[in-house]
């Protein structure tokens, strides 16, 4: 845990930038001190259409899925750490955002090998 799901404006970022984006998010989650490196799962999805403020514009949005139980202060720290790592990596789209979402610990299931 966590799952980092990155959505980005497709026309604004090439494959190398997306790889760097995922690495920056991964490093941000790791730097938060909340997770071990092997626990962090990161993926990215291109959005072929999007508006920022009603106009075409570049964006990156990271949704962080966490097992339930962390307080808002911890989630805010994580979101800010991710934003810091994304901007330090040179990402400055028109909109850069992070949101933390709880997954119900009672029903979350996984298999690891």
Backbone bond lengths (Angstrom), bond angles and torsions (degrees), N, CA, C in turn:
res aa  C-N    CA-C-N  psi(-1)  N-CA   C-N-CA  omega(-1)  CA-C   N-CA-C  phi
1 X - - - 1.438 - - 1.513 106.29 -
2 X 1.207 124.87 138.27 1.463 131.07 17.03 1.534 112.34 -99.32
3 X 1.329 114.16 175.03 1.461 121.51 168.26 1.524 106.21 -106.00
4 X 1.322 116.33 125.00 1.462 122.12 176.30 1.523 107.24 -105.95
5 X 1.318 116.77 115.26 1.460 121.61 -178.75 1.529 107.47 -113.02
6 X 1.320 115.02 115.33 1.464 121.23 -176.12 1.520 109.13 -104.27
7 X 1.322 116.07 127.34 1.463 122.67 171.34 1.523 106.54 -110.99
8 X 1.327 117.04 137.82 1.457 120.19 -177.54 1.519 110.38 -146.66
9 X 1.326 115.35 156.08 1.468 120.71 178.20 1.529 108.77 -73.72
10 X 1.301 114.92 115.60 1.466 123.03 -171.75 1.524 113.46 -57.50
11 X 1.309 117.53 -41.71 1.468 120.95 -174.65 1.532 112.44 -69.14
12 X 1.326 117.87 -13.89 1.461 120.86 -172.13 1.526 115.05 -102.39
13 X 1.335 117.86 -8.85 1.457 120.28 -174.46 1.524 110.63 -138.02
14 X 1.335 116.48 127.45 1.462 120.52 177.48 1.535 109.86 -87.19
15 X 1.315 115.83 178.10 1.471 121.01 -175.40 1.526 111.91 -59.02
16 X 1.320 117.91 -39.28 1.468 120.94 179.32 1.525 110.61 -64.81
17 X 1.318 116.95 -42.27 1.467 120.87 178.75 1.527 110.93 -63.98
18 X 1.323 117.02 -38.53 1.467 120.30 179.61 1.530 110.10 -65.60
19 X 1.332 116.62 -40.53 1.463 119.96 176.44 1.529 110.32 -61.02
20 X 1.331 117.10 -44.52 1.463 121.42 178.39 1.528 111.18 -64.61
21 X 1.322 116.34 -37.07 1.455 122.47 177.47 1.528 110.35 -60.49
22 X 1.327 116.07 -46.83 1.463 120.34 -179.71 1.525 110.77 -65.45
23 X 1.329 117.32 -40.93 1.461 120.76 178.54 1.524 111.37 -64.67
24 X 1.330 117.56 -40.69 1.464 120.89 178.50 1.528 110.71 -63.36
25 X 1.325 116.98 -42.29 1.464 120.35 177.98 1.527 110.62 -64.74
26 X 1.325 116.55 -43.85 1.462 121.38 178.71 1.532 110.36 -59.22
27 X 1.327 116.14 -47.66 1.465 120.19 -179.57 1.522 111.57 -64.40
28 X 1.328 116.81 -34.76 1.468 120.29 176.77 1.511 111.77 -64.97
29 X 1.327 116.48 -44.11 1.469 119.67 177.79 1.522 110.80 -62.94
30 X 1.315 116.30 -40.96 1.462 120.68 179.20 1.528 110.82 -65.59
31 X 1.329 117.03 -42.00 1.464 122.06 -179.19 1.527 112.62 -65.29
32 X 1.320 117.09 -21.23 1.471 119.59 178.99 1.522 111.44 -64.87
33 X 1.336 116.64 -20.72 1.458 120.56 -178.10 1.519 114.26 77.68
34 X 1.324 116.53 7.36 1.469 120.73 -176.72 1.527 113.26 -91.88
35 X 1.348 116.88 -15.78 1.457 120.57 -171.71 1.519 111.17 -139.72
36 X 1.318 114.93 154.55 1.458 120.37 168.73 1.515 108.87 -83.46
37 X 1.320 116.67 155.77 1.465 120.51 -175.75 1.526 112.25 -58.09
38 X 1.319 117.61 -41.88 1.464 120.85 -177.50 1.530 113.06 -71.03
39 X 1.323 117.46 -11.50 1.462 120.99 -178.94 1.525 113.14 -85.92
40 X 1.320 117.08 -15.37 1.468 121.55 -173.29 1.529 110.01 -89.47
41 X 1.321 115.51 124.89 1.467 121.73 177.05 1.522 107.87 -115.22
42 X 1.317 116.90 128.43 1.463 121.17 -175.35 1.523 109.64 -128.05
43 X 1.321 115.88 136.83 1.458 120.28 175.36 1.528 108.50 -146.79
44 X 1.318 116.16 158.46 1.462 121.21 -176.79 1.521 110.29 -134.55
45 X 1.312 114.55 142.48 1.460 122.11 179.55 1.524 109.49 -129.33
46 X 1.306 115.11 129.91 1.461 120.70 176.58 1.520 110.60 -80.04
47 X 1.313 115.60 139.70 1.469 121.85 173.60 1.522 107.04 -109.31
48 X 1.313 116.07 117.33 1.459 119.27 -176.07 1.523 112.31 -77.80
49 X 1.320 117.80 -17.85 1.462 121.57 179.53 1.518 108.91 -136.39
50 X 1.311 116.92 138.22 1.453 120.93 177.25 1.511 111.21 -175.18
51 X 1.301 115.39 153.93 1.458 122.27 176.82 1.524 108.28 -126.22
52 X 1.314 115.25 148.14 1.457 121.90 173.62 1.520 106.27 -121.33
53 X 1.311 116.80 113.99 1.463 119.52 -176.83 1.516 113.04 64.13
54 X 1.331 116.67 30.37 1.456 121.27 178.29 1.514 114.79 82.76
55 X 1.355 116.62 3.53 1.465 120.67 -179.02 1.522 109.51 -130.56
56 X 1.335 117.03 156.38 1.465 118.51 174.22 1.532 109.97 -58.11
57 X 1.321 115.88 136.61 1.458 120.26 179.62 1.513 110.50 -170.35
58 X 1.317 115.99 155.11 1.462 120.15 -179.11 1.526 110.32 -76.94
59 X 1.338 115.14 147.82 1.460 118.84 178.34 1.517 110.63 -151.91
60 X 1.319 113.15 154.27 1.464 123.10 168.77 1.521 105.62 -136.67
61 X 1.316 115.64 129.08 1.465 120.39 175.16 1.526 108.00 -129.88
62 X 1.329 116.11 128.41 1.456 122.09 177.92 1.520 108.42 -110.57
63 X 1.329 116.35 122.30 1.454 121.36 171.42 1.517 106.87 -102.76
64 X 1.320 115.75 126.60 1.456 121.93 -179.73 1.523 107.36 -106.81
65 X 1.328 115.78 116.71 1.459 121.09 176.97 1.519 108.30 -96.25
66 X 1.334 115.67 122.99 1.461 123.27 -176.55 1.517 110.18 -124.42
67 X 1.319 116.05 148.92 1.457 118.27 169.53 1.523 108.33 -64.17
68 X 1.300 117.09 139.44 1.456 122.34 -176.50 1.527 111.40 -59.37
69 X 1.322 115.02 153.56 1.454 120.36 174.82 1.515 114.81 124.02
70 X 1.330 118.01 -12.51 1.475 119.38 179.14 1.524 109.48 -87.67
71 X 1.322 116.06 138.80 1.461 119.76 -179.16 1.534 111.09 -74.40
72 X 1.320 115.43 169.31 1.468 120.68 -176.26 1.523 111.96 -64.79
73 X 1.323 117.66 -35.55 1.471 120.06 179.40 1.531 110.52 -62.38
74 X 1.328 117.32 -40.58 1.463 121.58 178.78 1.526 110.12 -67.19
75 X 1.319 116.99 -42.40 1.462 120.38 178.59 1.530 110.92 -64.78
76 X 1.320 117.82 -38.89 1.466 121.61 178.82 1.525 110.27 -66.25
77 X 1.326 117.39 -41.09 1.463 121.56 176.15 1.525 110.40 -58.87
78 X 1.316 116.35 -45.46 1.465 121.10 178.87 1.521 110.65 -62.11
79 X 1.324 117.97 -47.25 1.467 121.42 -179.99 1.532 111.11 -59.88
80 X 1.320 117.16 -44.14 1.461 120.69 -179.97 1.523 112.00 -67.19
81 X 1.330 117.19 -36.97 1.464 120.51 178.05 1.520 110.17 -65.28
82 X 1.323 117.25 -40.95 1.467 120.33 176.25 1.529 111.01 -63.00
83 X 1.341 117.22 -45.39 1.471 120.11 178.16 1.522 110.85 -59.13
84 X 1.326 116.94 -43.34 1.465 121.17 179.72 1.525 111.25 -59.94
85 X 1.335 116.74 -43.66 1.465 119.93 -179.03 1.529 111.93 -70.30
86 X 1.305 116.98 -35.02 1.465 119.76 178.00 1.531 110.62 -67.37
87 X 1.322 117.54 -43.04 1.467 119.45 179.66 1.531 111.05 -71.44
88 X 1.330 117.78 -36.40 1.471 120.48 177.37 1.524 111.35 -63.95
89 X 1.332 116.56 -28.11 1.464 120.80 178.00 1.528 111.70 -79.60
90 X 1.327 116.69 -1.31 1.462 120.61 175.36 1.511 115.31 98.06
91 X 1.318 118.07 7.72 1.458 119.97 -179.59 1.524 109.83 -84.38
92 X 1.333 115.37 121.75 1.463 121.48 -178.88 1.525 109.97 -140.49
93 X 1.332 117.18 58.52 1.468 119.02 177.89 1.534 109.99 -69.96
94 X 1.308 116.51 173.93 1.458 120.28 176.67 1.527 110.50 -58.79
95 X 1.323 117.35 -33.84 1.463 121.75 179.28 1.525 109.51 -138.70
96 X 1.318 115.57 124.51 1.464 122.73 175.91 1.515 106.56 -128.07
97 X 1.336 116.86 120.05 1.457 119.85 -174.85 1.521 111.50 -141.57
98 X 1.330 114.81 156.62 1.459 122.76 178.25 1.525 107.83 -137.42
99 X 1.315 116.35 137.12 1.466 121.98 176.31 1.521 108.72 -134.56
100 X 1.321 117.10 138.28 1.463 122.33 177.49 1.517 109.16 -104.81
101 X 1.319 115.80 133.69 1.467 123.02 -178.84 1.517 110.42 -126.17
102 X 1.316 115.96 138.71 1.459 120.62 177.10 1.522 111.56 -85.12
103 X 1.327 114.98 139.36 1.460 122.03 168.76 1.527 105.35 -107.75
104 X 1.293 116.42 137.95 1.463 120.95 -176.82 1.525 110.30 -65.62
105 X 1.315 115.64 113.34 1.461 122.36 -178.24 1.534 111.60 -59.08
106 X 1.333 116.78 -30.89 1.466 120.74 -176.53 1.532 112.78 -70.57
107 X 1.328 117.44 -23.40 1.464 118.97 -176.07 1.527 113.71 -117.87
108 X 1.314 118.28 -11.53 1.463 120.93 179.50 1.530 109.04 -63.55
109 X 1.312 116.05 133.16 1.470 121.49 179.87 1.515 109.35 -135.45
110 X 1.326 116.76 148.87 1.463 120.24 177.19 1.523 109.76 -156.24
111 X 1.313 113.94 161.51 1.459 121.66 174.29 1.520 106.69 -123.78
112 X 1.307 117.65 130.46 1.452 121.40 175.02 1.513 109.30 -119.48
113 X 1.302 115.95 148.19 1.460 121.10 -178.76 1.513 110.38 -127.52
